[in-house]
Amino acid sequence: GENVEQHPSTLSVQEGDSAVIKCTYSDSASNYFPWYKQELGKGPQLIIDIRSNVGEKKDQRIAVTLNKTAKHFSLHITETQPEDSAVYFCAASYSNQFYFGTGTSLTVIP
Amino acid sequence: GAVVSQHPSWVICKSGTSVKIECRSLDFQATTMFWYRQFPKKSLMLMATSNEGSKATYEQGVEKDKFLINHASLTLSTLTVTSAHPEDSSFYICSARPPRGGAQYFGPGTRLLVL
């Protein structure tokens, strides 16, 4: 089955700096890669996603890159703000199967 | 769009009672809904996948007689924790997926405390 690894598990950045979270997956059949943000006590929220036929996608301060050959994808947050502090999960999906990473706790220091 | 609600958000119950949690997709029809359990500072643990009108598919180690899932309509799935015990205390989150595929959309979660 699919195995998704996510790094780092914790990340602290100064406000205004960039944050990068990386995930790797093992199953080349995975073709859809969403990223979720989870604030304390709440359910995860979809923030950006990418399909396997695309190498990069950007939405304002958030971008995701995908390297199918190397089987890794990354979340990039630029100009971080304190409200970006949360736990971020990556996922790899094929058909109705979703495999989540273990999460990255991001802290943005004002 | 793609809003999923859960009810209740908080529930405290005595050991031995059953608790029902509702998950609704408010602005789309969901042929597939997922139920997760999450422990503090941990990732999402998939419990079961439910498809409208059919029996849920449970993950290994999840007791189907303990966690009853019903997906009676395209907008509603329920999880019933039967004869709840303190070890069932957790954060339960549902998600729904539109027929077109793509992302799962998560509900806000239900925190269950069994005394």
Interface residues (C-beta under 8 A of the other chain):
Chain A: Y32 P34 Y36 G41 K42 G43 P44 Q45 L46 D49 F89 N96 F98 F100 G101 T102 G103 S105
Chain B: A2 V4 Q6 T32 F34 K41 K42 S43 L44 L46 T49 I93 S95 R97 G101 G102 A103 Q104 Y105 F106 G107 P108 G109 R111
